[in-house]
């Protein structure tokens, strides 16, 4: 997370690939995603805590934005793993949060490989 949003390089990449005929098309009924029946895992790192029970949750523009973009192109099965806080809690908290995020990623991988 950079300043509550995504890094500019990721934004640029999305601007390049989310175009008509690449990841969606226009129809008489409106735009239709072309990346149907796909799953996506998004792993993010955040310096602070922006989880649902945090007072700063409303400042998380990463997950809502990425959900909007990828659901627009047809990917509706999105899983988010947010390693947080990695700065605000000190090194011991950061280490435990990274270990927890890795465990979550392994669990998702195991589930998807079944």
N, C-alpha and C positions, 0 to 999 in steps of 0.2 A: 504494500500500500504506500503510495506517495501522496502526501497532502490530501488524504481522504479518498483518493481515486487511484487510477491505474497509471503506471509509468508511460511516458510519452511514446516509447518504442513499441509498447503493446498497443497503444491507441493507433499509432501509425499502421501497424500490421493489420489490425482489424479494419481500418479504413481501406486498405489495399484489397483484402479478401472478401469483405462483405459488400459485394457489388452484384447487380443484376447479371444473371447467367452464370455466376460463379457459385454463390451460395443461396441465392433466392431468385425467383422470377416473378414478374408481374402477370397477373391474370385478370379476367373481367371481375373476379370477386376480390381482388386485392393481391398483395404480395404473398407468395407461398415459398416456404423454406425448401431447400434442396438437400439438406443434410438430415434427412429423416431416419429414424430408427438407429440413432447413434447415442452413445453414452459419453459423458465428459466428466473428468475429474479436474477440479481447479484447486490448486494448492497456493495459498497466499501467506505471506509473512507480514506481520504488523508490529510496529513498535509498542503500541498501546493496546488496550483491551476494548474492542468494538463489538463484543459478543451481544447477544440479545438481552442479557440481563445487565449490561453495562450502561451507565448514563451517557456514554458516547456512541451508542448504537446508531443513532440517527445520523452520525457523521460518516458511516460506512457507505460510500458510494460505489465501492468495488463490486460487491456481490449483486446488488440490484442492477447495476449497469451491465455486468457480464451475463446475468440471467436474461435480461432484455435482448441483448445482442444475439445470444446463442439460441434462445427460444424463437426469435425472429427468423433465424435460418433453419429452424426445424429440430434443433437439439433440445428436447424437453426433459431428458433424464440427466440432470446435472447434480453432481455431488461436490460440496465445498469442504475443504479442510483449511481452516484458518489458524495458523500458528501465531498465538497472541497471548499476552504481551511479551515481546522479545527484548524490549528496552526498558520499559517502565518498571518492571519488577525486579531488576537486577539479574546477575548471571545465573544464580541458582534457579530462579523462576524460568528464565529463558531456556535453560537446559531441560528442565522438566516439561516445558511446553513443546519443545522440539521432539523430545522422546514420545510425548503423547501424540503429536501430529504424525510421526513416523508409524506409530502403532495403528493409528486410524488409516493411514495409507496402505499398510500391509493388510488390514482387515478388508478394505475395499478391493484390493487386488485379489485376495483369496476368494471373496464373494464373486467377483467377476470371472474368475477362472473356473468356478464350479460348473 
